[in-house]
């Protein structure tokens, strides 16, 4: 499989430049995917440098480079700390996370991620996961569906849409993406239909894969595994993710105000770099339209540790 067709890496040069300070350091690519970012990192590392990558999608392993400096962990990045301890890499110099769904996953109809294909409601990032989109759509209560659509899809029509789904599944289970969109049409008042459907699919996908919980776990563990001066480099593709990343980099928390010491200095594990977020330029937007929503943020681990 061509890694470039699997997923086109976004802001490649900017990410790697921000990530690497020590060419012989230990780095983590938390979202390996097609391996584009990993290959670029490896090209910048010296002989004693080390890169550890994570991906729970079994198909991503086909893109693994044959390089003694590289290790692929086939697991969700929420288990970062435990795997690094096992690999005797408890302290790292930088961590990169590209939070977007890979082009390969979107473009593979049977995965059920895309509004462009009629396929079984799946949406699992890894085949080993138990919960599917079909389960969420057909088994969640109206209140649970409302929460998912409101919190993860940020849909104005969350209540009406949840009601339509519950009403439709009484007649017969909703099994495919096409059947779900046919039901959703009845609650869609957005003139931009594709935007509405994309938000619906985003909401269900986030719930199926526990993406917000996994991201919180990754960010919290990054503060424990990064060395003082180490870099946290994160690319987000929607406001929910970006909000969590921004807040954590700014305060070390996901809610509430920044804590301060007796002298009024902020108590936080990271210091965000100025000029954030970084967004793609015109040339990259032309090459890869899926990069239009990306936000890149970088923070440095504080010296107090």
C-alpha positions, -999 to +999 in steps of 0.1 A: +000+000+000+013+034-009+017+054+023+009+086+005-024+073-007-032+059+028-030+094+043-015+127+029+005+141+058-005+177+067+019+205+076+047+179+073+077+203+074+062+225+101+055+195+124+089+179+121+107+212+125+088+220+156+092+185+170+130+178+168+156+196+188+180+166+194+187+145+164+196+116+186+166+119+209+136+096+215+104+107+198+068+094+196+044+096+166+011+089+184-008+086+151+013+066+126-014+061+099+003+061+065+037+068+081+043+101+063+052+121+095+072+091+108+093+088+077+101+125+078+111+123+114+134+093+107+151+113+079+161+139+104+173+116+132+208+104+137+220+068+141+212+067+178+178+085+174+147+065+182+111+068+170+082+049+186+048+051+167+013+041+178-017+031+157-046+008+166-056+002+130-042-031+119-039-020+083-014+008+093+012-019+100+017-023+062+032+011+061+059+005+088+094+014+076+122-012+078+144+008+101+161-003+133+154+030+149+117+025+145+091+007+166+054+004+158+030-002+187-003-015+176-024+001+203-045+032+210-023+061+221-043+064+253-020+035+266+011+056+258+028+056+292+026+018+298+040+009+264+068+034+267+077+019+301+077-016+285+100-003+257+123+013+283+116+048+269+099+064+299+113+098+290+110+112+255+122+144+237+090+150+217+056+138+209+036+143+177-001+136+172-021+141+140-057+137+152-073+134+118-090+103+104-068+089+077-077+093+040-075+055+038-101+050+065-124+076+049-120+062+014-125+025+023-163+021+020-167-009+043-153+011+072-184+032+072-167+066+078-177+084+047-210+100+037-201+093+001-205+055+003-234+033+014-219+008+038-224-010+070-225+013+101-191+005+116-167+035+121-143+016+143-107+028+142-095-006+151-113-039+142-108-052+178-131-025+193-165-039+205-187-009+199-198+000+164-218+029+149-246+004+144-247-002+181-248+035+189-275+043+164-298+014+174-291+007+211-285+041+226-314+058+244-328+090+231-310+109+259-277+092+250-281+100+214-289+137+222-257+139+242-236+125+214-252+147+187-250+178+208-216+174+224-197+158+196-215+170+165-224+204+178-256+201+158-284+226+164-309+199+155-296+174+180-329+168+198-350+165+166-324+142+150-322+119+180-360+117+180-361+108+142-335+081+147-354+065+176-386+067+157-372+051+126-354+022+144-387+011+159-399+001+124-366-016+115-329-014+126-307+012+109-279-009+094-261+013+068-248+048+064-273+053+036-302+044+059-289+067+086-286+096+062-322+089+049-334+092+084-313+123+091-327+141+061-360+145+079-343+166+106-319+185+084-327+222+080-291+232+072-288+244+035-254+228+035-265+192+036-230+176+034-219+197+064-248+185+084-242+149+075-204+152+082-212+165+117-236+136+123-209+111+112-183+129+133-204+127+164-210+090+161-174+082+152-161+101+182-185+082+205-177+048+189-139+053+194-140+072+227-119+099+209-123+127+235-114+104+264-084+090+245-072+125+236-074+136+273-054+105+283-028+112+257-023+149+268-022+141+305+004+113+299+024+136+276+031+158+307+045+127+325+067+113+297+082+144+281+115+156+294+118+193+305+122+212+272+105+184+252+080+194+225+043+185+223+031+189+187-006+184+180-028+188+149-065+190+154-092+189+127-123+202+146-131+226+173-138+199+200-102+186+197-086+220+193-104+233+224-090+205+246-055+209+232-055+246+236-068+245+271-044+218+282-013+235+267-023+268+283-033+255+318-026+218+321-063+213+326-094+208+304-117+230+325-114+259+349-089+287+353-051+285+353-037+278+387-010+302+400+016+301+427+020+326+456+038+350+433+011+349+406+031+327+382+010+301+363+014+265+375+012+244+343+032+216+327+036+233+293+043+266+278+025+272+245+047+287+217+036+321+205+019+324+171-004+294+175-022+279+159-004+273+126-027+266+096-019+254+061-009+278+034-026+282+000-004+257-018-011+230+007-048+237+006-047+233-032-029+199-029-050+186+000-085+200+005-089+179+037-062+201+053-085+231+053-097+227+089-064+217+105-049+236+135-013+229+146-003+238+182+031+234+198+041+236+235+073+231+254+075+211+286+083+234+315+116+229+334+099+222+367+093+184+367 
